[in-house]
Amino acid sequence: MTRVVVALGGNALGNNLSEQMIAVKTTAKSIVDLIEAGYEVILSHGNGPQAGMIQLAMDELTAKDPGKYPHVPLSVCVAMSQTYIGYDLQNALREELLSRGIEKPIATVATQVIVDQDDPAFQKPTKPIGRFMSQAEAEALAKEKNIQVIEDAGRGYRQVVASPKPQEIVEVATIKTLVDAGQTVIACGGGGIPVIKEAGNHLKGAAAVIDKDYCSALLADIVDADLLVILTAVEKVAIHFGTPDQKELSDVTVAEMRQYVKEGHFAPGSMLPKVEAGIQFAASKPGRRTLITLLEKAKDGLAGNTGTVVHH
């Protein structure tokens, strides 16, 4: 059976609770298509809007009454987002599987991911989280909450936090056990709960959000997947994007894609992490491939009919 790690993008989840309830139903249909076609699927997902929403809500409570509502660390907000997104995905997948007569257990694993406390990312926040804001609103919030904000791909302003690279997935043995038992596993949600190793085997939460694509590449490597599928808002990766010379990529070698990265074709915080994660996995072992495409095109992409495929 072909083992596939599928990294769900933000369009698979929506930006708030009501949008998510609708989005996961569509997402479930595409994922169950893969399960029905015989693929062994492990799911990961982003959490940028959700983690930011939770953090702002917690901070507002703290500001109102610090004695009653102490500060909630960002790592805890990531954990909250991981489980409630998993809850919605589990229910949507279960419903879709049963509607097709498929009995298959689904489990969400609260997943911690170790990062390096000396990662330079902690000194330079780049990961957008939370909702989009106008420039004026963002600047006012930055002053009020002592946070950093950036303009995000022409869509508005968002808060940015540190995004260190994932080093180790703590619950990997649990994930492997569940997958080997025939379950569909949702793991490393939002890139995982970022933690730092301390003395005495203690894991301390870090004020960060790990990029879900980099973490998905690590997860796919560790569980010995055959394919990493990164689902995003475009059917194919393109070079010279947004210019008259735009060219969509279909079948690309690791060496070719590395050259495109070197030439600066992909935007940081947008397509670049997806491409770099795709390269990382495809280069990790002979025969491994990465597919980058739209959610609704996942099955067609795995059949070789669309998407961008990165390989040796």
CORNORDA-V65914 format. One record per backbone hydrogen bond with DSSP energy under -0.5 kcal/mol. NH is the residue of the N-H (numbers start at 1). CO is the residue of the C=O. If there is no record, write none. Layout:
# CORNORDA-V65914
NH,CO ; NH,CO
This chain:
# CORNORDA-V65914
4,40 ; 5,227 ; 6,4 ; 6,42 ; 7,5 ; 7,229 ; 8,6 ; 8,44 ; 12,9 ; 13,10 ; 14,10 ; 20,16 ; 21,17 ; 22,18 ; 23,19 ; 24,20 ; 25,22 ; 26,22 ; 27,23 ; 28,24 ; 29,25 ; 30,26 ; 31,27 ; 32,28 ; 33,29 ; 34,30 ; 35,31 ; 36,32 ; 37,33 ; 38,35 ; 39,34 ; 40,2 ; 41,39 ; 42,4 ; 43,185 ; 44,6 ; 46,8 ; 51,47 ; 52,48 ; 53,49 ; 54,50 ; 55,51 ; 56,52 ; 57,53 ; 58,54 ; 59,55 ; 60,56 ; 61,57 ; 62,58 ; 63,59 ; 64,60 ; 65,61 ; 68,65 ; 69,65 ; 70,68 ; 73,71 ; 76,73 ; 77,73 ; 78,74 ; 79,75 ; 80,76 ; 81,77 ; 82,78 ; 83,79 ; 84,80 ; 85,81 ; 86,82 ; 87,83 ; 88,84 ; 89,85 ; 90,86 ; 91,87 ; 92,88 ; 93,89 ; 94,90 ; 95,91 ; 96,92 ; 97,93 ; 98,94 ; 99,95 ; 100,96 ; 100,97 ; 101,98 ; 102,97 ; 103,101 ; 104,102 ; 107,184 ; 109,107 ; 109,186 ; 110,108 ; 111,109 ; 112,110 ; 113,193 ; 114,168 ; 115,195 ; 117,115 ; 119,116 ; 122,119 ; 123,120 ; 124,120 ; 124,121 ; 126,161 ; 127,161 ; 128,126 ; 129,159 ; 130,48 ; 133,157 ; 138,134 ; 139,135 ; 140,136 ; 141,137 ; 142,138 ; 143,139 ; 144,140 ; 145,141 ; 146,142 ; 147,142 ; 148,160 ; 150,158 ; 152,156 ; 153,151 ; 155,152 ; 157,133 ; 158,150 ; 159,129 ; 160,148 ; 161,127 ; 162,207 ; 167,114 ; 168,114 ; 170,112 ; 170,168 ; 171,112 ; 172,169 ; 175,171 ; 176,172 ; 177,173 ; 178,174 ; 179,175 ; 180,176 ; 181,177 ; 182,179 ; 183,178 ; 184,105 ; 185,41 ; 185,183 ; 186,107 ; 187,43 ; 187,185 ; 190,45 ; 191,45 ; 191,188 ; 192,189 ; 193,111 ; 194,192 ; 195,113 ; 196,204 ; 198,202 ; 201,198 ; 202,198 ; 202,199 ; 204,196 ; 204,202 ; 206,194 ; 208,206 ; 209,162 ; 210,192 ; 215,211 ; 216,212 ; 217,213 ; 218,214 ; 219,215 ; 220,216 ; 221,217 ; 222,218 ; 223,219 ; 224,221 ; 225,220 ; 226,3 ; 227,3 ; 228,289 ; 229,5 ; 229,227 ; 230,228 ; 230,291 ; 231,7 ; 231,229 ; 232,293 ; 239,247 ; 243,240 ; 246,243 ; 247,239 ; 249,237 ; 252,250 ; 252,309 ; 254,311 ; 257,253 ; 258,254 ; 259,255 ; 260,256 ; 261,257 ; 262,258 ; 263,259 ; 264,261 ; 265,260 ; 270,267 ; 272,267 ; 274,270 ; 275,271 ; 276,272 ; 277,273 ; 278,274 ; 279,275 ; 280,276 ; 281,277 ; 282,278 ; 283,279 ; 284,281 ; 288,285 ; 289,226 ; 290,310 ; 291,228 ; 292,308 ; 293,230 ; 293,291 ; 295,232 ; 297,294 ; 298,295 ; 301,297 ; 302,298 ; 303,299 ; 304,301 ; 305,300 ; 308,292 ; 309,250 ; 309,307 ; 310,290 ; 310,308 ; 311,252
